[in-house]
């Protein structure tokens, strides 16, 4: 019996979609009372699941399949000219893994980031309780990555390290450092780290065609999308089929 057969799954009730106006969303998630280990989560990530706090989930919407899992096969990845400039621009940063624990400095940066960049999002207004629940839930396979300039904290990334890759859960950064493109640099650093660790992929969560906040995920090429229960590789931007074709109508 495979390890995930012992898990229980639930489907949430329909609720307004956070990404597509006018759409109703529902979610398939693992029973949060069951502790999911790294082997189980690695297998679930191959099926398009994602982690947020203590919840491991996958979109399960009846009328929409716009959320598509995306990962970067790191050995095939080649940075674009713009990405090489971002790497060059940030070569003066000191980057290190740190344990998953509360630090006042981390929360202060997170609060600034949410207040200045995401006042229209679900995480506004920020709070210590929200921060702990979202970013400091100890899964047993999660760590934080700090990005510093001569000691000054510029960015923090939450990353899950699994046997099949790194899962980039969330990144927050100094909103006044626009020129550095810190969010993109954090992804590039995790791709390089996965290469050094001998891991095959970096998982970037879900991509939605037409959603501006998620458009950056297709910049890391080639990328793979989880479509029709298989991972498919694309060297260029993916164009989804018409909705009738997606749902087989």
N, C-alpha and C positions, 0 to 999 in steps of 0.2 A: 504494500500500500504506500503510495507516495505521501510525503509529509503533509502536503496541503489537504489531503482528504480528511484529516482530522479537524480542519477548520470549519467554522460556521460562517455563512455569508448572509447579509441582510441587504435589502433594497430600501432606500429612503423614500419618503413621500415626495411627490413633485413639488418643486419650488422654483421661483424665478431664477433664470440663469444669470450668473455673474458676468458672463462675457457677451452673450448675444441678446440684445433687447427683444422683448416679446416672446422669448422662448421659455419653455418649462424644462427644468432639469431634474434628473434623479440620479442616485449614486448607488453602486454596488460596493459594499464595504465588508471587510473582515470584522467579525465580532471583536470589539475593542477590549473585551474582558479576557481574550485569549492572547497570550504573549507570543508574537510571531518571531521566530528566530531568523538568523541571517540566511540559512539555506532556504527556508520557506519564502522569505521575501525576495531572494534572488530568483526563485522560480516564478513568483507572482509578477516580478518586474518583466520577465520574458513574455507575460501575457498582458502587458500594458497597465499594470497596477502602479500606484504612486503612493508616497507616504506624506501625511501632513499631521504633525504632532503624533498622537497615539493611533491615528486612523490610517489604515491602508485601504485604498479605494480605487475605483475605476468608474468613469462616467457610464451610465446605464439608462440613456434617454430613449424613450419609445419613438419619438418623432424626429430625432436628429442624431447624426453621427459625426458632427463637426470636430469634436475633440479627438485628435489623433496622436497617440504616443510617438515620441521622436527620440532617437538616440544617435550618437556620433560614433562610427567605427574608427577608433583612434589611429590604428595603423595605416588606414587609407587617407586620413585627414591631411590636407595640405592647406596651410593658412593663406588667405588671400593677401593682396597687397595692403589693403586697409588693416587687416588683422596683424600683419607683420609690423605695421606702424604702431599699433596698439601695444604689441609686445615690446617694441623698442622704447616706447614712451614710458613704460612702467618697469623697465629693468632696474631702476633704482629702488624698488620696493623690496622689503624683507617679508617673505611669506613663510608661515609655519603652521603646522597642525597644533591645535590646543584641545584640552579635554572639554567635554560638554558640561559646563557649569556656569552659574551666574557670575557675571562681572558687571559692575556699575558702568564701566566704560562702554561695554557692548550695548547695554540697554540705552544709554544716552545717544549713541550713534543711531541705533534702530529707531528711536522716537523721532529724532530729527529727520531721518529718511522718510518715515511714514507721513509725518506732518507736512513735509515739503513736496513729496512726490506722489503720495497716494491718499490724499484727502477724500477722494471720491471712491475709495475701495472699502472692502469688507474689514480691513484691519485698522481703520480709522474710527475713533481715536486710539492711539496705542496705550497699552497699560502693562505694568509688570506681570500681571496674571496671564494676559494674552501672550506676552513674550515667552514666558516659561512654558505654557501649554503648547505653543507652536514650535519653538526652536530648542527647548531644553528637555524635551521628553526623552529619557534615556532608553534607547532601543537596543543598546548593546553593540551596535555597528555604526554609530554616528559620531562624528567629530566636527569641530569648528575649524575653519581656516582663517587666520588673521593676515591682513595685508597692512603693513606699516611703512611709514616713511620717517626715518631717523627717530623711531619710537612713537610717532603719532599714528593713531589708528585711523586708517582710511576706509577699510572695508572688512566685512566678516561674511564668510560663506558657510552654510550648513551643508555637510556632505555625508551621504551614507556610503560606506565602503563594503562592497559585496564581492562574491567570488566571480561574478560576471561583469563587474564594472563599478564605476563610481556613479552615484545618483546625486545630481546637483539639486538639492531640495530648495534652497532659498539663499539669496545674497542681498545684503543691504550695505550701503556705502555713503560716504560723505557727499551730500547733494550739491556742495559747492565745488566739487572737483570734476566738473563736466568734461574738461579737456582730456582727462585720462581714460574715459570710457571704462570705468571700473567694473561695471557689470559684465561687459564683454570680456574684459581681461580675466575676470574670475573664471569664466567658462574656459578660456584658452589655457589658463594655468591648470585647471582640472583635467583638460585633455592631455596636456604634457605630463601631468602627474600619473594619469592612467597608463600612458605609454611607458613611463619609467617603472611602474609597478607590474607591468606585464598584464594589465587588464584589458579586455577587448573593447569596452565601450564606455561612453559617458551618457547617462540618461538625463534628458532635459525636460521631462514632463510632457505636457500636452501642447500641441500646436493647433491653432484654428485659423483656417484661411480667412483673411479679411480682418483679423483681430490685430490691431496695431501693436498692442503690448506683447504679442507673441511672435511678431514677424521676424525678430532677430534670430530665432532658433534655426531658421533655414539658411542662415549665413555661414554655418559651419558645415563645409561640404567635403566629401559626400555625407549625406545623412540618411538614416533609415526610418521609415514609417511603418507602424504596425497596422496593416490593412488586411481584412479578411483572414484574421488569425495567423498572419505570417508577417515577418519583417521584410520589407522591400527597400532596396537601396536606390537613391536618387542623387545624381550629380548636379542637377539643376532644380529649380523651384518646382514643387509638385502642384499640379492642377487637378483638383478633385473632379470626379464625374458629376453629372447632374444628379440631384437628390433622388429622382425616381430610380436611377440606376443604382445608387448607393443602397437603397432600401429594397431593391428587387421588386418594385411595383410594376 
